[in-house]
Amino acid sequence: MTAAPSSVPVVMGGSPKPGRRPVRSQWLKTVAMRLGLLALFLALWQVASLGAPAFVLPGPARVWEAWSALVASPGFWRDLGVTFQRVVTGFALATVVGVGVGLLLGASETLGRFFEPLLTVINTVSSSIWAIFALIWFGLSDWTTIFVVFMTAMPLILTTVWQGSKTVNADYVELARAFRMSRAQILTKIYLPTILPLFFASARLAFGFGARVSLVAETLGASSGVGYRLRQAADLVQTDQVFAWTLTLVSLMLALEFLVLKPLETRLFRWKKRAEID
């Protein structure tokens, strides 16, 4: 007896799966949502500024005028570049140290148990305290801000890499040892690919935290940069300039997040999303 033909349609490998939206349509919808959120924010800001003095809450138009004047000044791009350079330097050092030490602690259970209390202590120290120490040790120099960014970002990256390395399949490690792979090869070929998605997520957070604490460090111990200009404007009660500098840094961080980091993460881990769909 021959089997009855199935009524379930066969989906060919090249046909699109139901439920998938076109990429362009999804991108346009995301842009429309972001623009709507921005319009709502500006409207609420404008309404709130109508009932407050300009030195307390300047309106969007006044802040735009202040920002335009800042951009036209010769020191704007220099201060912005100085702050960005300090943040990138501190973050780069934190990445190198955090990934290296995290892999070592994850690969050696003995080292992990030995240094765990030290890492707990470092995580409990506030960035403001690190800023005070940095001011004592480095004075009014670039290294004050770099050190604070480093001590803020490094523990987050280190902890993520360390905990992520514990999720590595032990069978893969035993197989690598059976093939007489060195410890360096095991770290780079087995541990590193496993923790890379976790590392990238923590690195994005660490970079954002580093950018925020850099303002605190520059406010306390710098003679240039965005934080220094914020303190200067606040001392002179130039609230519109405070808003202008703040929005400048926020816009820069958003641009890096959505134009650089997010697309890079999507491109690097495209295989992970495909595996989840399949």
LOLO-631332 format. One line per 3 residues: their letters; for each residue x negated, y, z of N, C-alpha, C, O. Coordinates in steps of 0.05 Angstrom, whole numbers, plus 32768, in hexadecimal, padded with zeros to 4 digits. Layout:
a> X/Y/Z/X/Y/Z/X/Y/Z/X/Y/Z; ... .
***
This chain:
mta> 7FEF/7FE8/8000/8000/8000/8000/7FEE/8019/8000/7FDC/801B/8010; 7FF4/802B/7FEE/7FE4/8044/7FED/7FEF/8058/8000/8007/805A/8004; 7FDD/8068/800B/7FE5/807C/801F/7FF2/8094/8011/7FEA/809B/7FFB .
aps> 8006/809F/801E/8014/80B7/8013/8001/80CE/8013/7FF1/80D2/8026; 8003/80DF/7FFF/7FF1/80F6/7FFE/7FF7/8109/8014/800E/810E/801B; 7FE3/8114/8020/7FE6/8126/8036/7FF1/8140/802D/7FEA/814A/8017 .
svp> 8002/814C/803D/800E/8166/8037/7FFD/817D/8041/8004/8194/803C; 7FE8/8177/804F/7FD7/818C/8059/7FC4/8196/8044/7FB6/8185/8038; 7FC3/81B0/803D/7FB2/81B9/8028/7F95/81B7/8030/7F8D/81BC/8046 .
vvm> 7F85/81AF/801C/7F68/81AD/8020/7F5B/81C7/801C/7F5F/81D3/8006; 7F4B/81D1/802F/7F3E/81EA/802D/7F22/81E5/8021/7F12/81D7/802E; 7F1C/81F0/800B/7F03/81ED/7FFE/7EEE/81FD/800D/7EF4/8211/801A .
ggs> 7ED5/81F4/800A/7EBF/8202/8018/7EBC/821F/8010/7EB3/822F/8020; 7EC1/8225/7FF6/7EBD/8240/7FED/7ED4/8253/7FF2/7ED1/826B/7FEE; 7EEC/8249/7FFA/7F03/825A/7FFE/7F01/8268/8018/7EF7/825D/802B .
pkp> 7F0B/8281/801A/7F0A/8290/8033/7F1C/8284/8048/7F32/827A/8042; 7F14/8284/8061/7F24/8279/8077/7F39/828D/807E/7F35/82A5/807E; 7F52/8283/8085/7F67/8295/808C/7F60/82A3/80A6/7F54/8298/80B8 .
grr> 7F69/82BC/80A9/7F64/82CB/80C1/7F4C/82DD/80BF/7F48/82EF/80CF; 7F3B/82D9/80AA/7F24/82EA/80A7/7F2C/8304/8098/7F38/8303/8083; 7F25/831A/80A4/7F2C/8333/8097/7F15/833C/8086/7EFE/8336/808C .
pvr> 7F1B/834A/8071/7F05/8355/8060/7EF3/8367/8071/7EFD/8376/8082; 7EDA/8366/806B/7EC7/8376/807B/7ECC/8393/8078/7ECA/83A2/808C; 7ED2/839D/8060/7ED6/83B9/805C/7EEF/83C3/806B/7EEE/83D9/8077 .
sqw> 7F04/83B3/806B/7F1C/83BB/8079/7F17/83BD/8097/7F21/83D0/80A5; 7F09/83AA/80A2/7F03/83AA/80BE/7EF1/83C2/80C5/7EF4/83CE/80DB; 7EDE/83C9/80B4/7ECC/83DF/80B9/7EDC/83FA/80B9/7ED7/840B/80CA .
lkt> 7EEE/83FD/80A6/7EFE/8415/80A4/7F10/8418/80BD/7F14/842E/80C7; 7F1B/8402/80C6/7F2B/8403/80DE/7F1B/840B/80F7/7F24/841A/8108; 7F02/8401/80F9/7EF1/8408/810F/7EEA/8426/810E/7EEB/8433/8123 .
vam> 7EE4/8430/80F6/7EDE/844C/80F4/7EF6/845D/80FB/7EF2/8472/8109; 7F0D/8456/80F3/7F26/8465/80FA/7F2A/8465/8118/7F33/8479/8123; 7F25/844E/8125/7F29/844D/8142/7F15/845F/8150/7F1B/846D/8164 .
rlg> 7EFC/845F/8146/7EE7/8470/8153/7EEE/848E/814F/7EEB/849E/8162; 7EF7/8496/8137/7EFF/84B1/8132/7F17/84B9/8143/7F18/84D0/814D; 7F2A/84A7/8146/7F41/84AD/8157/7F39/84B1/8174/7F44/84C3/8182 .
lla> 7F27/84A1/817E/7F1D/84A4/8199/7F0F/84BF/819D/7F12/84CC/81B1; 7EFF/84C6/8189/7EF0/84E0/818A/7F04/84F7/818A/7F00/850A/8199; 7F19/84F6/8179/7F2D/850B/8178/7F3B/850D/8193/7F41/8524/819C .
lfl> 7F42/84F7/819F/7F50/84F7/81B9/7F3E/8503/81CF/7F47/8513/81DF; 7F24/84FC/81CE/7F11/8507/81E2/7F0F/8526/81DF/7F10/8534/81F3; 7F0C/8530/81C6/7F0A/854C/81C2/7F23/855B/81CA/7F22/8571/81D5 .
alw> 7F3A/854F/81C4/7F54/855C/81CC/7F57/855E/81EA/7F5E/8573/81F4; 7F50/8549/81F8/7F52/854A/8216/7F3E/855D/8221/7F44/856C/8234; 7F26/855E/8215/7F12/8571/821E/7F1B/858E/821A/7F17/859E/822C .
qva> 7F27/8594/8204/7F30/85AF/81FE/7F46/85B7/8211/7F46/85CD/821C; 7F59/85A5/8216/7F6E/85AB/8229/7F64/85B0/8245/7F6C/85C3/8253; 7F51/859F/824E/7F46/85A3/8269/7F36/85BD/826C/7F37/85C9/8281 .
slg> 7F29/85C5/8256/7F19/85DD/8258/7F29/85F7/8259/7F1F/860C/8260; 7F43/85F5/8251/7F54/860D/8251/7F59/8617/826D/7F5D/862F/8271; 7F59/8605/8280/7F60/860E/829B/7F47/8610/82AD/7F4A/8611/82C6 .
apa> 7F2F/8611/82A2/7F17/8613/82B1/7F05/8629/82A6/7F05/862E/828E; 7EF5/8636/82B8/7EE2/864A/82AE/7ECD/863D/829C/7EC8/8625/829D; 7EC1/864D/828A/7EAE/8642/8277/7E95/8637/8284/7E89/8625/827A .
fvl> 7E8E/8643/829C/7E75/8639/82A9/7E7B/861F/82B8/7E68/8611/82C1; 7E94/8617/82BA/7E9B/85FD/82C7/7EA0/85E8/82B1/7E94/85D2/82B3; 7EB0/85EE/829E/7EB6/85DB/8288/7EBA/85EA/826E/7ED0/85F3/8268 .
pgp> 7EA5/85EE/825F/7EA7/85FC/8245/7EB6/85EA/8231/7EB5/85D2/8233; 7EC4/85F7/821E/7ED3/85E9/820A/7EC1/85DE/81F4/7EAA/85E5/81F3; 7ECC/85CC/81E3/7EBC/85C1/81CE/7EB0/85D6/81BB/7E99/85D2/81B2 .
arv> 7EBF/85EB/81B5/7EB4/85FF/81A3/7E9C/860E/81AF/7E88/8613/81A1; 7E9D/8614/81C9/7E87/8621/81D6/7E6E/860F/81D7/7E58/8618/81D3; 7E73/85F6/81DD/7E5D/85E3/81DE/7E50/85DF/81C2/7E38/85DC/81BF .
wea> 7E61/85E0/81AD/7E57/85DE/8192/7E45/85F5/818B/7E30/85F2/817E; 7E4D/860D/8194/7E3D/8625/818F/7E22/8622/819D/7E0D/8629/8192; 7E23/8619/81B6/7E0A/8615/81C5/7DF8/8600/81B8/7DE0/8604/81B7 .
wsa> 7E04/85EB/81AF/7DF5/85D6/81A2/7DE8/85DF/8188/7DD1/85D9/8182; 7DF7/85EF/8179/7DEC/85FA/8160/7DD5/860C/8165/7DC1/860C/8156; 7DD6/861C/817B/7DC0/862E/8182/7DA8/861D/818B/7D91/8624/8185 .
lva> 7DAD/8607/8199/7D97/85F6/81A2/7D89/85E9/818A/7D70/85E8/8189; 7D98/85DF/8177/7D8C/85D2/8160/7D7B/85E5/8150/7D67/85DE/8144; 7D84/85FE/814F/7D75/8613/8140/7D5B/861B/814E/7D49/8626/8142 .
spg> 7D59/8615/8169/7D41/861D/8177/7D2A/860A/8171/7D2F/85F2/816C; 7D11/8613/8172/7CFA/8602/816B/7CF5/85EC/817F/7CE9/85D8/8179; 7CFD/85F0/8198/7CF7/85DD/81AD/7D0A/85C6/81AF/7D05/85B3/81BE .
fwr> 7D21/85C7/81A1/7D35/85B2/81A3/7D2B/8597/819B/7D2C/8584/81AA; 7D21/8596/8182/7D18/857C/8178/7CFF/8572/8186/7CFA/855A/8189; 7CEE/8585/8190/7CD7/857C/819F/7CDF/856F/81BA/7CD4/855A/81C1 .
dlg> 7CF2/857B/81C8/7CFB/856F/81E2/7D09/8555/81DD/7D05/8542/81EC; 7D19/8554/81C8/7D27/853B/81C2/7D14/8525/81BB/7D17/850E/81C3; 7CFF/852C/81AB/7CEB/8518/81A3/7CDB/850F/81BB/7CD3/84F7/81BC .
vtf> 7CD5/8521/81CD/7CC5/8519/81E5/7CD4/8505/81F6/7CC9/84F1/81FF; 7CEE/850B/81FB/7CFE/84F9/820B/7D01/84DD/81FD/7CFF/84C9/820A; 7D06/84DE/81E3/7D09/84C5/81D4/7CEF/84B4/81D5/7CF0/849C/81D7 .
qrv> 7CD9/84C2/81D2/7CBF/84B4/81D3/7CBA/84A7/81EF/7CB1/8490/81F0; 7CC1/84B5/8204/7CBE/84AA/821F/7CD0/8492/8223/7CC7/847E/822F; 7CE8/8493/821A/7CFB/847D/821D/7CF2/8465/820D/7CF2/844E/8218 .
vtg> 7CEA/8469/81F4/7CE1/8452/81E3/7CC8/8446/81EF/7CC5/842D/81EF; 7CB5/8456/81F9/7C9C/844B/8204/7CA2/843A/821D/7C98/8424/8220; 7CB2/8445/822F/7CB9/8436/8247/7CC8/841D/8241/7CC4/8408/824D .
fal> 7CDA/841E/822D/7CEA/8406/8226/7CD8/83F1/8218/7CDC/83DA/821D; 7CC5/83FA/8208/7CB3/83E7/81FA/7CA2/83D8/820F/7C9F/83C0/820D; 7C97/83E7/8222/7C88/83DA/8237/7C99/83C7/8248/7C90/83B1/824F .
atv> 7CB2/83CF/824E/7CC4/83BE/825D/7CCB/83A4/824D/7CCD/838F/8259; 7CCD/83A6/8233/7CD3/838F/8223/7CBC/837B/8223/7CC0/8363/8226; 7CA4/8385/821F/7C8C/8374/821F/7C89/8365/8239/7C86/834D/823A .
vgv> 7C8A/8374/824F/7C86/8368/8269/7C9E/8357/8271/7C9A/8340/827B; 7CB7/8360/826C/7CCE/8351/8274/7CD1/8337/8265/7CD7/8322/8271; 7CCC/8337/824B/7CCD/831E/823C/7CB7/830B/8244/7CBC/82F3/8248 .
gvg> 7C9E/8315/8246/7C88/8304/824D/7C8B/82F7/8268/7C88/82DF/826B; 7C90/8307/827C/7C93/82FD/8297/7CAC/82EB/829A/7CAB/82D7/82A8; 7CC2/82F3/828D/7CDA/82E3/828E/7CD6/82C7/8283/7CE0/82B4/828E .
lll> 7CC8/82C6/826D/7CC2/82AB/8261/7CB1/829A/8273/7CB5/8282/8276; 7C9D/82A7/8280/7C8C/8298/8292/7C9B/828E/82AA/7C98/8277/82B2; 7CAC/829F/82B6/7CBC/8296/82CD/7CD0/8281/82C5/7CD5/826E/82D5 .
gas> 7CDB/8283/82AD/7CEE/826E/82A5/7CE1/8254/829E/7CED/823F/82A2; 7CC9/8255/8294/7CBB/823C/828D/7CAF/822E/82A5/7CAB/8216/82A4; 7CAA/823D/82BB/7C9F/8231/82D3/7CB2/8235/82EA/7CB6/824C/82F3 .
etl> 7CBE/8220/82F4/7CD0/8223/830B/7CC2/822C/8324/7CCE/823A/8334; 7CA9/8224/8327/7C9A/822C/833E/7C95/824B/833E/7C99/8258/8353; 7C8D/8255/8328/7C89/8272/8326/7CA3/8281/832A/7CA4/8297/8336 .
grf> 7CB9/8276/831F/7CD3/8283/8323/7CDB/8285/8340/7CE4/829B/8348; 7CD8/8270/834F/7CDE/8271/836B/7CCC/8284/837B/7CD4/8291/838E; 7CB3/8285/8372/7C9F/8296/8380/7CA5/82B4/837D/7CA3/82C3/8390 .
fep> 7CAB/82BC/8364/7CAF/82D8/835F/7CCC/82E2/8361/7CD1/82F9/835D; 7CDF/82D0/8366/7CFB/82D8/8368/7D00/82EE/837D/7D0F/8300/8377; 7CF5/82EC/8395/7CFA/8302/83A9/7CF0/831D/839F/7CFC/8331/83A4 .
llt> 7CD8/831D/8392/7CCD/8336/8388/7CE0/8343/8373/7CE4/835B/8373; 7CEB/8333/8362/7CFD/833D/834D/7D17/8348/835A/7D22/835C/8351; 7D20/833B/836F/7D37/8345/837E/7D32/8360/838A/7D43/8372/8389 .
vin> 7D1B/8364/8395/7D13/837E/83A1/7D12/8393/838C/7D1C/83A9/8390; 7D06/838D/8375/7D04/83A1/835F/7D1F/83A9/8355/7D24/83C0/834F; 7D32/8396/8353/7D4D/839C/8349/7D5D/83AD/835C/7D6F/83BB/8354 .
tvs> 7D56/83AC/8376/7D66/83BB/838A/7D5C/83D8/838C/7D6A/83E9/8398; 7D44/83DE/8382/7D3A/83FA/8384/7D47/840B/836F/7D48/8404/8358; 7D51/8422/8378/7D5F/8434/8366/7D4C/8442/8353/7D34/8445/8359 .
ssi> 7D56/844A/833C/7D45/8459/8328/7D3D/8474/8333/7D27/847E/832C; 7D4D/8480/8344/7D45/8499/8351/7D2D/8496/8363/7D1B/84A8/8364; 7D2B/847F/8371/7D14/847A/8382/7CFB/8476/8370/7CE5/8480/8377 .
wai> 7CFE/8467/835A/7CE7/8464/8348/7CDF/847F/833D/7CC7/8483/8338; 7CF2/8491/8338/7CEB/84AB/832E/7CDA/84BB/8342/7CC7/84C9/833B; 7CE1/84B8/835C/7CD1/84C6/8371/7CB5/84BA/8372/7CA2/84C9/8374 .
fal> 7CB3/84A0/8372/7C99/8493/8372/7C88/849C/835A/7C71/84A2/835C; 7C95/849C/8342/7C87/84A4/832A/7C7D/84C0/832B/7C67/84C7/8322; 7C8D/84D2/8337/7C85/84EE/833A/7C6D/84F0/834C/7C5B/8501/8347 .
iwf> 7C6C/84E0/8361/7C55/84E0/8373/7C3C/84D5/8366/7C26/84E0/8369; 7C3F/84C0/8357/7C28/84B2/834B/7C1E/84BF/8331/7C06/84C1/832C; 7C31/84C9/8320/7C29/84D3/8306/7C2C/84F1/8303/7C22/84FD/82F0 .
gls> 7C3A/84FE/8315/7C3E/851B/8314/7C4F/8523/82FC/7C60/8513/82F3; 7C4C/853B/82F2/7C5C/8545/82DC/7C4F/853C/82C1/7C40/854B/82B4; 7C54/8523/82BA/7C48/8518/82A2/7C5C/8506/8294/7C71/8500/82A0 .
dwt> 7C56/84FE/827C/7C68/84EB/826D/7C6B/84D1/827C/7C80/84C4/827A; 7C56/84C8/828A/7C57/84AE/8297/7C6B/84AD/82AE/7C73/8497/82B6; 7C73/84C4/82B8/7C88/84C3/82CD/7CA2/84B8/82C1/7CAE/84A6/82CD .
tif> 7CAB/84C3/82AB/7CC3/84B9/829E/7CBF/849D/8293/7CD1/848C/8295; 7CA8/8497/8287/7CA3/847D/827B/7CA5/8468/8291/7CB0/8452/828D; 7C99/846D/82A8/7C99/845A/82BE/7CB6/8455/82C8/7CBD/843E/82CE .
vvf> 7CC6/846A/82CB/7CE1/8466/82D4/7CF2/8456/82C0/7D01/8444/82C8; 7CEF/845B/82A7/7CFD/844C/8292/7CF4/842F/8293/7D04/841C/8291; 7CDA/842A/8296/7CCF/840F/8298/7CDA/8400/82B0/7CE3/83E9/82AD .
mta> 7CDA/840C/82C7/7CE4/83FF/82DF/7D02/83FB/82DF/7D0C/83EA/82EF; 7D10/8409/82CF/7D2D/8406/82CC/7D34/83F0/82B8/7D45/83DF/82BD; 7D26/83EF/82A2/7D2C/83DC/828C/7D20/83C1/8291/7D2C/83AC/828A .
mpl> 7D07/83C0/829C/7CF8/83A7/829E/7D07/8392/82AE/7D08/837B/82A5; 7D11/8398/82C7/7D1E/8383/82D6/7D36/8377/82C8/7D3B/835F/82CA; 7D45/8388/82BA/7D5D/837D/82AB/7D55/836A/8295/7D60/8354/8292 .
ilt> 7D40/8371/8286/7D37/8360/8270/7D2B/8347/827C/7D30/8331/8272; 7D1A/834A/8290/7D0D/8333/829D/7D21/831F/82A8/7D1F/8307/82A3; 7D35/8329/82B6/7D49/8317/82C2/7D59/8308/82AC/7D5E/82F0/82AF .
tvw> 7D60/8316/8297/7D70/8309/8281/7D5F/82F3/8274/7D69/82DE/826E; 7D46/82FA/826E/7D35/82E6/8261/7D30/82CE/8273/7D30/82B7/826A; 7D2B/82D4/828C/7D26/82BE/82A0/7D3E/82AC/82A2/7D3B/8293/82A0 .
qgs> 7D56/82B7/82A7/7D6E/82A7/82A9/7D75/8299/828F/7D7F/8283/828F; 7D70/82A7/8279/7D76/829B/825F/7D65/8283/8259/7D6D/8270/824C; 7D4C/8284/8262/7D39/826E/825D/7D42/8255/826C/7D3A/823F/8265 .
ktv> 7D52/8258/8281/7D5C/8241/8290/7D71/8231/8280/7D77/821A/8287; 7D7C/823E/826C/7D90/8231/825B/7D84/8220/8244/7D93/8214/8235; 7D6A/8221/8242/7D5D/8212/822D/7D61/81F4/8231/7D5F/81EA/8248 .
nad> 7D67/81E6/821C/7D6C/81C9/821E/7D52/81BB/8226/7D3E/81BD/8218; 7D53/81AD/823C/7D3B/819F/8247/7D32/8189/8234/7D1A/8183/8233; 7D44/817D/8224/7D3C/8168/8211/7D29/8174/81FC/7D17/8166/81F3 .
yve> 7D2F/818C/81F3/7D1E/8199/81DF/7D01/819D/81EA/7CED/8199/81DC; 7D00/81A5/8204/7CE6/81AA/8210/7CD7/818F/8213/7CBF/818F/820D; 7CE4/817A/821B/7CD7/8160/821D/7CCE/8156/8202/7CB9/814A/8200 .
lar> 7CDE/815B/81EE/7CD7/8152/81D3/7CBE/8161/81C9/7CAC/8156/81BC; 7CBD/817B/81CF/7CA6/818B/81C7/7C8D/8182/81D5/7C77/8180/81C9; 7C8F/817B/81EF/7C78/8171/81FD/7C70/8155/81F2/7C58/814F/81F2 .
afr> 7C83/8145/81E9/7C7C/812C/81DE/7C6C/812F/81C4/7C5B/811E/81BD; 7C71/8145/81B6/7C61/814B/819E/7C48/815B/81A4/7C3B/8166/8192; 7C42/815E/81BE/7C2A/816B/81C8/7C28/8189/81BF/7C13/8193/81B7 .
msr> 7C3F/8195/81C0/7C3F/81B2/81BB/7C35/81C1/81D4/7C3A/81B9/81EA; 7C26/81D6/81CF/7C1B/81E6/81E5/7C32/81F6/81F3/7C48/81F8/81E8; 7C2B/8200/820B/7C3F/8210/8219/7C47/8229/820A/7C5E/8231/820A .
aqi> 7C33/8235/81FC/7C39/824D/81EC/7C4C/8246/81D5/7C5E/8256/81CF; 7C48/822F/81C9/7C5A/8227/81B3/7C76/8221/81BE/7C8A/8227/81B0; 7C78/8215/81D5/7C92/820F/81E1/7CA1/8229/81E7/7CB9/822B/81E3 .
ltk> 7C92/823D/81F2/7C9F/8256/81F8/7CA9/8264/81DF/7CBF/826F/81DF; 7C99/8265/81CA/7CA0/8274/81B2/7CB4/8265/81A0/7CC4/8272/8193; 7CB3/824A/81A0/7CC3/823C/818D/7CDD/8230/8199/7CEF/8229/818A .
iyl> 7CDE/822E/81B3/7CF6/8222/81C0/7D03/8237/81D2/7D1B/823C/81D0; 7CF4/8242/81E5/7D00/8255/81F8/7D09/826F/81EA/7D1F/8279/81EF; 7CF7/827A/81DA/7CFD/8295/81CE/7D16/8295/81BD/7D26/82A7/81C0 .
pti> 7D1A/8281/81AA/7D33/8282/819A/7D4C/827F/81AB/7D61/8289/81A4; 7D4A/8271/81C2/7D61/826D/81D2/7D6A/8286/81E1/7D81/828C/81E3; 7D56/8295/81EB/7D5C/82AD/81FB/7D5F/82C6/81EA/7D66/82DB/81F5 .
lpl> 7D58/82C5/81D0/7D59/82DD/81C0/7D74/82EC/81C0/7D74/8304/81C3; 7D8A/82DE/81BC/7DA4/82EC/81BE/7DA9/82F9/81D9/7DB3/8310/81DA; 7DA2/82EB/81EF/7DA6/82F7/8209/7D93/830F/820D/7D9B/8323/8218 .
ffa> 7D7B/830C/8203/7D68/8322/8206/7D71/833B/81F7/7D6F/8351/8201; 7D7C/8337/81DF/7D84/834E/81CF/7D9B/835D/81DD/7D9C/8376/81DD; 7DAE/834F/81E9/7DC4/835C/81F7/7DB9/836B/820F/7DC2/8382/8214 .
sar> 7DA7/835F/821E/7D9C/836D/8236/7D8A/8385/822D/7D89/8399/823B; 7D7D/8382/8217/7D6C/8398/820D/7D7C/83B0/8206/7D74/83C7/820B; 7D94/83AC/81FA/7DA5/83C3/81F4/7DAE/83D1/820E/7DAE/83EA/820F .
laf> 7DB5/83C2/8222/7DBC/83CE/823C/7DA4/83DC/8248/7DA7/83F3/8253; 7D8D/83CF/8247/7D76/83DB/8254/7D6E/83F5/8246/7D65/8408/8254; 7D70/83F6/822C/7D69/840F/821E/7D7C/8426/8226/7D73/843C/8229 .
gfg> 7D96/841F/8229/7DA9/8434/8231/7DA4/843D/824E/7DA4/8455/8253; 7D9E/842A/8260/7D97/8432/827B/7D7E/8443/827C/7D7C/8456/828B; 7D6A/843B/826C/7D51/844A/826B/7D55/8466/8261/7D48/8479/826C .
arv> 7D66/846A/824D/7D6B/8485/8243/7D79/8496/8259/7D73/84AE/825B; 7D8A/848A/8269/7D98/849A/827E/7D84/84A1/8294/7D84/84B8/829E; 7D75/848E/829D/7D63/8494/82B3/7D4C/84A7/82AB/7D3F/84B4/82BC .
slv> 7D46/84A8/8291/7D31/84BA/8288/7D39/84D7/828D/7D28/84E8/8293; 7D53/84DD/828D/7D5C/84F8/8293/7D56/84FF/82B1/7D4E/8515/82B8; 7D5B/84EB/82C2/7D55/84EF/82DF/7D37/84F4/82E3/7D2F/8506/82F1 .
aet> 7D27/84E4/82D6/7D0A/84E6/82D9/7D00/8501/82CE/7CF0/850E/82DB; 7D0A/8509/82B7/7D02/8523/82AC/7D0C/853A/82BC/7D00/8550/82BC; 7D23/8537/82C9/7D2D/854D/82DA/7D1B/8551/82F2/7D17/8567/82FB .
lga> 7D10/853B/82FD/7CFF/853D/8314/7CE2/8543/830E/7CD5/8552/831C; 7CD8/8536/82F9/7CBB/8538/82F4/7CB2/853B/82D8/7CA3/852A/82CE; 7CBC/8550/82CA/7CB3/8555/82AF/7CB6/8572/82A9/7CC6/8581/82B5 .
ssg> 7CA6/857B/8296/7CA7/8597/828E/7CB0/8599/8271/7CAD/85AE/8264; 7CBC/8584/8266/7CC7/8584/824B/7CDA/856C/824A/7CDB/855B/825B; 7CE9/856C/8234/7CFC/8556/8230/7D19/855F/8236/7D1E/8575/8240 .
vgy> 7D2C/854D/8230/7D48/8553/8233/7D4F/8557/8250/7D5E/856A/8257; 7D45/8546/8262/7D4B/8548/827E/7D42/8563/828A/7D50/856F/829A; 7D2A/856B/8282/7D20/8585/828B/7D31/859C/8281/7D36/85AF/8291 .
rlr> 7D3A/859B/8268/7D4B/85B0/825E/7D67/85B0/826B/7D73/85C5/826F; 7D70/8598/8273/7D8A/8597/8281/7D87/85A4/829D/7D99/85B3/82A5; 7D72/859F/82AB/7D6D/85AC/82C5/7D6B/85CA/82C2/7D76/85D9/82D2 .
qaa> 7D5D/85D3/82AD/7D59/85EF/82A8/7D74/85FD/82A2/7D79/8612/82AD; 7D84/85F0/8292/7D9E/85FC/828B/7DB1/85FC/82A4/7DC0/860F/82A8; 7DAF/85E7/82B4/7DC0/85E6/82CC/7DB8/85FB/82E0/7DC9/8608/82ED .
dlv> 7D9E/8600/82E3/7D94/8615/82F6/7D9E/8631/82ED/7DA4/8642/82FE; 7DA1/8635/82D3/7DAA/864E/82C8/7DC8/864F/82C4/7DD3/8662/82B8; 7DD6/863A/82CD/7DF4/8637/82CA/7DFC/863A/82AD/7E10/8647/82A7 .
qtd> 7DED/862F/829B/7DF4/862E/827F/7E01/8613/8279/7DF5/8602/826D; 7E1A/8611/8281/7E28/85F8/8280/7E2C/85EE/8263/7E2C/85D6/825D; 7E2F/8601/8251/7E33/85F9/8235/7E1A/85EC/822A/7E1C/85D9/821A .
qvf> 7E02/85F5/8233/7DE9/85E8/822A/7DE6/85CC/8238/7DDC/85BA/822B; 7DEF/85CA/8250/7DEF/85B0/825E/7E00/859C/824E/7DF7/8585/8249; 7E17/85A4/8246/7E28/8593/8236/7E1B/858D/821B/7E1D/8576/8211 .
awt> 7E0F/85A1/820F/7E03/859D/81F4/7DEC/8589/81F6/7DEB/8578/81E4; 7DDB/858B/8209/7DC5/8578/820C/7DCF/855C/8212/7DC6/8548/8208; 7DE4/855B/8224/7DEF/8541/822B/7DFB/8533/8213/7DF6/851B/820E .
ltl> 7E0B/8542/8204/7E18/8536/81EC/7E03/852E/81D7/7E07/851B/81C7; 7DEE/853D/81D6/7DD8/8536/81C3/7DCC/851B/81C9/7DC9/850B/81B7; 7DC6/8517/81E3/7DBA/84FD/81EA/7DCE/84E7/81E7/7DC7/84D1/81DE .
vsl> 7DE8/84EC/81EE/7DFC/84D7/81EB/7E00/84D0/81CE/7E02/84B8/81C7; 7E00/84E4/81BC/7E03/84DF/81A0/7DEB/84CF/8195/7DEE/84BD/8184; 7DD3/84D5/819F/7DBC/84C7/8196/7DBD/84A9/819E/7DB6/8498/818F .
mla> 7DC6/84A4/81B7/7DC8/8489/81C0/7DDD/8479/81B1/7DDA/8462/81AB; 7DF4/8487/81AB/7E09/847A/819C/7E00/8473/8180/7E06/845E/8175; 7DF1/8486/8174/7DE6/8481/8159/7DD3/8469/8159/7DD4/8458/8147 .
lef> 7DC2/8467/816D/7DB0/8450/816E/7DBF/8436/8173/7DB8/8421/8168; 7DD4/8438/8183/7DE3/8420/8189/7DF2/8415/8171/7DF0/83FD/816B; 7E01/8427/8163/7E12/841D/814E/7E06/841E/8132/7E10/8410/8120 .
lvl> 7DF0/842C/812F/7DE3/842D/8115/7DCA/841C/8113/7DC1/8415/80FD; 7DBE/8415/812A/7DA5/8406/812A/7DA8/83EC/8139/7DA5/83D6/812E; 7DAE/83EE/8153/7DAE/83D6/8164/7DC5/83C2/815D/7DC0/83AA/815A .
kpl> 7DDD/83CD/815B/7DF4/83BB/8155/7DF1/83AD/813A/7DF5/8395/8139; 7DEB/83BC/8124/7DE7/83AE/810B/7DD0/839A/810B/7DD2/8385/80FE; 7DBB/83A1/811A/7DA4/838F/811B/7DAC/8375/812A/7DA4/835F/8121 .
etr> 7DBB/8378/813F/7DC4/8360/814E/7DD7/834F/813C/7DD5/8337/813C; 7DE8/835C/812E/7DFB/834D/811C/7DEB/833E/8107/7DF2/8327/8100; 7DD7/834B/80FC/7DC7/833E/80E6/7DB6/8327/80F1/7DB4/8312/80E4 .
lfr> 7DAA/832B/8109/7D99/8316/8113/7DA8/82FE/811C/7D9E/82E7/8119; 7DC0/8302/8127/7DCF/82EB/8133/7DE8/82E5/8123/7DFD/82DD/812E; 7DE7/82E9/8109/7DFD/82E2/80F8/7E02/82C5/80F8/7E19/82BC/80F6 .
wkk> 7DED/82B5/80FB/7DF0/8298/80FB/7E00/828F/8114/7E0E/827B/8112; 7DFF/829E/812A/7E0D/8296/8142/7E2B/8299/813E/7E3B/8288/8147; 7E33/82AF/8131/7E50/82B3/812C/7E5B/829F/8119/7E71/8295/811B .
rae> 7E4A/8298/8105/7E53/8283/80F2/7E57/8269/80FF/7E6A/825A/80F9; 7E45/8262/8112/7E48/8249/8121/7E61/8248/8132/7E6F/8234/8134; 7E68/8260/813E/7E80/8261/814E/7E99/825E/813D/7EAD/8252/8146 .
id> 7E99/826A/8124/7EB0/8268/8113/7EB4/824B/8109/7ECA/8240/8108; 7E9D/823F/8101/7E9E/8223/80F7/7EA6/820F/810D/7EA8/81F7/8108 .
***
